[in-house]
Amino acid sequence: MCFSAPASLAASGVLSVSGIAILRMPKKKSEIPLSLFPIIFAIHQLTEGILWLSITGVISDTYKTGAIYAYAFIAFVFWPIFVPFSMYMIETGRMRRKIILLCQLVGLYIGFAFLIGILRGTVDATVVSHSISYQISSSPHMSLAPYLIAVSVPFLIASNKRLIVLGVALLIACGTAAYMACSNTFPSLWCFYAAILSLIVYLYFRYQAKAAAKKGKMNLQQST
């Protein structure tokens, strides 16, 4: 988890590097949403780094509100909607795509419910046990289960076995957060495993690029 501004900002820098490396790799159009994961994680951690600096008085308090809303939006609204969408774009199995669509509906419900809560109420953040606790005054009362369904099941049922690893990592990370009873600080735990998840995404695209290059080389040899 991110304990300070330097930790969040360092995580953002590392994630940006891996994100740029992935964007430079050859990929299908359907894989573009998945390839954006590290960059989005980097932006996510940058906003929390700014929030840490504001809370600790390093920079003006005027940046606090914007950073809180940006971080809460990405964590509560964006991810449960974007994750099923990115996997639906990649998946080719008919039955699996139907299941992912169900996950998409769950993600849309969670995302829009929290969006309404964010717009109607107030969002605040305080430091709790060296992590940042986010409070949305009008947030819907729901368990972690729907969120887990939206962000992990699409990976767990993926045809590509390498993406299943990503789903397992998400389950472990979210399960750890729940075990630690950090419901309010759960969004702040992203940097705890964002680097791991981004590494998995990087390895996936690196393998895909090598497989495509190998296939192209074989085709060239056959044609000659």
VENBELQUI-V7688 format. One line per field, one symbol per residue. phi: phi as a letter, one per 20 degrees, with the letter a starting at -180 (. if undefined). A space follows every 10 residues. Layout:
# VENBELQUI-V7688
phi=???
This chain:
# VENBELQUI-V7688
phi=.eeafgffff ffffffffff fffeffbfff eggffegfff gffgffffff fgfffenfcg ffefffffff fffffedfff effffffffe fdffffffff ffffffffff fffffffffe dddcbceclm ceddcdfdff ebffgfffff edggffdfff ffffgfffff ffffffffff ldgfeggfeg ffcgffffff ffffffffff ffffffffff fffe
